[in-house]
Amino acid sequence: LNCRGHGTGGTCAVAVDGPVSEPTGRERRRLDFPPHDLDSGLRLSCQTRVEGDLTVEKFDGFWGQHTE
C-alpha cells in the first residue's frame, strides 16, 4: 500500500518527537479514519516536513497503529 506520498495509505504512521510542520488537511483526514485515531498523536511520515533534529518511532502492526 504505497500511496507514493499522497497521504492516502496510512502505513507510514509514526510518532515524532521534535520540530515538524503542522498536519496537512490530507493527513488529518487519513489519521481520522480507521485503523487510525486523530488523537493518537501519530503523523504520516510522507506528509510531515522535518524542521530540525527529531526522533521518529515506527510502531507494530501493518499500519503502525499499535502504540501500546
Backbone as JSON, one array per atom type, in Angstrom:
{
  "sequence": "LNCRGHGTGGTCAVAVDGPVSEPTGRERRRLDFPPHDLDSGLRLSCQTRVEGDLTVEKFDGFWGQHTE",
  "N": [[0.83, -1.19, 0.0], [1.58, 1.45, -1.05], [1.27, 4.76, -1.18], [2.6, 6.57, -2.6], [3.39, 8.98, -1.45], [1.1, 10.53, -1.23], [-0.49, 10.63, 0.98], [-2.6, 8.89, 1.47], [-2.43, 6.23, 2.16], [-1.54, 5.45, 4.85], [0.16, 3.63, 6.05], [2.58, 4.59, 6.78], [2.53, 5.74, 9.26], [3.85, 7.3, 12.11], [5.44, 8.04, 15.27], [6.54, 11.18, 16.27], [9.09, 13.11, 17.67], [10.01, 16.18, 18.04], [10.81, 19.15, 16.09], [8.44, 19.71, 13.63], [6.38, 20.19, 10.7], [2.99, 21.52, 10.73], [0.12, 19.35, 10.76], [-1.19, 18.41, 7.59], [-4.29, 19.0, 5.81], [-5.01, 16.73, 4.36], [-3.52, 14.79, 5.68], [-4.68, 14.89, 8.27], [-7.29, 14.01, 7.64], [-6.79, 11.34, 6.83], [-5.69, 10.24, 9.16], [-7.86, 10.34, 10.76], [-9.42, 8.25, 10.2], [-10.28, 4.83, 10.48], [-7.69, 2.32, 10.53], [-6.65, 4.2, 12.22], [-6.47, 6.91, 14.66], [-7.22, 10.18, 15.17], [-6.5, 11.45, 17.52], [-4.3, 10.08, 18.43], [-1.77, 11.06, 18.16], [0.01, 10.32, 16.24], [1.82, 10.73, 13.16], [1.82, 11.07, 9.59], [4.51, 10.02, 7.85], [5.01, 10.65, 5.21], [3.76, 13.05, 4.84], [4.79, 14.86, 6.57], [6.87, 17.52, 7.24], [10.21, 17.86, 8.03], [11.67, 19.94, 10.43], [13.91, 20.3, 11.92], [16.21, 18.72, 14.26], [15.12, 15.49, 15.17], [13.33, 12.68, 16.63], [12.11, 9.64, 15.43], [9.63, 7.14, 15.63], [8.53, 4.0, 14.65], [5.73, 2.02, 15.06], [4.38, -1.26, 15.98], [2.42, -3.45, 13.87], [0.71, -3.5, 10.75], [-0.2, -0.98, 9.93], [1.14, 0.57, 11.72], [-0.14, 1.28, 14.02], [-0.25, 0.21, 16.57], [0.43, 1.37, 19.38], [0.76, 0.81, 22.06]],
  "CA": [[0.0, 0.0, 0.0], [2.41, 2.63, -1.19], [0.45, 5.84, -1.76], [3.55, 7.42, -3.31], [3.48, 10.27, -0.8], [-0.14, 11.3, -1.35], [-1.17, 10.67, 2.28], [-3.83, 8.11, 1.45], [-2.21, 4.86, 2.62], [-1.55, 5.36, 6.3], [1.12, 2.66, 6.58], [3.79, 5.31, 7.2], [2.24, 6.44, 10.51], [4.96, 7.25, 13.06], [5.47, 9.02, 16.36], [7.62, 12.13, 16.02], [9.44, 13.97, 18.79], [10.89, 17.22, 17.54], [10.14, 20.18, 15.29], [7.91, 19.32, 12.33], [5.28, 21.01, 10.18], [1.63, 21.23, 11.19], [-0.52, 18.35, 9.91], [-1.95, 18.89, 6.44], [-5.67, 18.54, 5.8], [-4.99, 15.35, 3.85], [-3.0, 13.95, 6.77], [-5.71, 14.82, 9.31], [-8.39, 13.16, 7.17], [-6.37, 9.94, 6.84], [-5.49, 9.8, 10.54], [-9.16, 10.33, 11.42], [-10.13, 7.12, 9.59], [-9.71, 3.57, 10.99], [-7.49, 1.94, 11.93], [-6.01, 5.28, 12.97], [-7.27, 7.79, 15.5], [-6.61, 11.51, 15.09], [-5.96, 11.82, 18.84], [-3.18, 9.19, 18.79], [-0.51, 11.8, 18.1], [0.84, 9.83, 15.14], [1.91, 11.55, 11.96], [2.18, 10.36, 8.38], [5.85, 10.49, 7.5], [5.01, 11.2, 3.85], [3.13, 14.37, 4.85], [5.4, 15.64, 7.64], [8.12, 18.19, 6.87], [11.18, 17.95, 9.13], [12.12, 21.31, 10.62], [15.04, 20.28, 12.84], [16.56, 17.39, 14.75], [13.98, 14.82, 15.78], [13.32, 11.24, 16.79], [10.94, 9.03, 14.8], [9.43, 5.76, 16.05], [7.5, 3.24, 13.94], [5.17, 1.02, 15.96], [3.98, -2.54, 15.42], [1.21, -3.51, 13.08], [0.87, -3.08, 9.34], [-0.46, 0.44, 9.85], [1.91, 1.26, 12.74], [-1.1, 1.86, 14.96], [-0.18, -0.44, 17.88], [1.35, 2.21, 20.15], [0.9, 0.34, 23.45]],
  "C": [[0.87, 1.25, 0.0], [1.59, 3.71, -1.89], [1.31, 6.83, -2.54], [3.57, 8.86, -2.78], [2.24, 11.13, -0.87], [-0.96, 11.32, -0.06], [-2.45, 9.88, 2.34], [-3.66, 6.71, 2.02], [-2.31, 4.69, 4.11], [-0.56, 4.39, 6.88], [2.38, 3.34, 7.08], [3.56, 6.09, 8.49], [3.36, 6.22, 11.53], [4.73, 8.26, 14.18], [6.7, 9.89, 16.12], [7.83, 12.97, 17.26], [10.46, 14.98, 18.29], [10.12, 18.16, 16.64], [9.75, 19.68, 13.9], [6.78, 20.27, 11.93], [3.96, 20.63, 10.84], [1.02, 20.18, 10.26], [-1.3, 19.0, 8.77], [-3.4, 18.4, 6.56], [-5.77, 17.09, 5.35], [-4.55, 14.39, 4.95], [-4.05, 13.81, 7.88], [-6.87, 13.92, 8.9], [-8.01, 11.69, 7.24], [-6.24, 9.42, 8.27], [-6.8, 9.82, 11.34], [-10.04, 9.19, 10.9], [-9.47, 5.82, 10.06], [-8.72, 2.94, 10.01], [-6.83, 3.02, 12.77], [-7.01, 6.07, 13.79], [-6.55, 9.13, 15.53], [-5.97, 11.94, 16.4], [-4.76, 10.99, 19.26], [-1.84, 9.93, 18.83], [0.42, 11.32, 17.0], [0.79, 10.81, 13.98], [2.19, 10.64, 10.78], [3.53, 10.9, 7.92], [5.89, 11.11, 6.11], [4.43, 12.61, 3.78], [3.8, 15.34, 5.83], [6.74, 16.21, 7.19], [9.0, 18.34, 8.11], [11.7, 19.38, 9.21], [13.26, 21.42, 11.62], [15.34, 18.85, 13.26], [15.35, 16.77, 15.44], [14.22, 13.32, 15.89], [12.01, 10.72, 16.2], [10.85, 7.58, 15.26], [8.27, 5.16, 15.27], [7.03, 2.13, 14.86], [4.77, -0.25, 15.22], [2.68, -2.43, 14.66], [1.46, -2.98, 11.68], [0.73, -1.58, 9.19], [0.37, 1.25, 10.86], [1.05, 1.85, 13.84], [-1.03, 1.27, 16.35], [0.84, 0.28, 18.77], [1.54, 1.76, 21.57], [1.85, -0.81, 23.56]]
}
